[in-house]
């Protein structure tokens, strides 16, 4: 898969997981992994970028004597998901054109 396309998909996959409520890195990783390949070294820069853009907020809390960073989806993150869904609908129409050999 094209690296830029995968980057965008990973961002929206992470945002989508957070629609279910706040979560932390390892849990996000395990929730996304069945759908698209992702590693810890990929996830944490995504979370940092999403936080910097305002799509998620983060808060550190103690868990079993260690600090754990919890991420929560914002309204801006929900908007990014909605924009992705709209773009995906357009992509489906283009895919249909390409897969049908240019005939509709």
Secondary structure, DSSP 8 states (H G I E B T S, - for coil): --HHHHHHHHHHHHHHHHTTS-EEHHHHHHHHHTTS---HHHHHHHHHHHHHHTSEEEEEEEETTEEEEEEEE-HHHHHHHHHHHHHHHHHHHHHHHHHTTT--
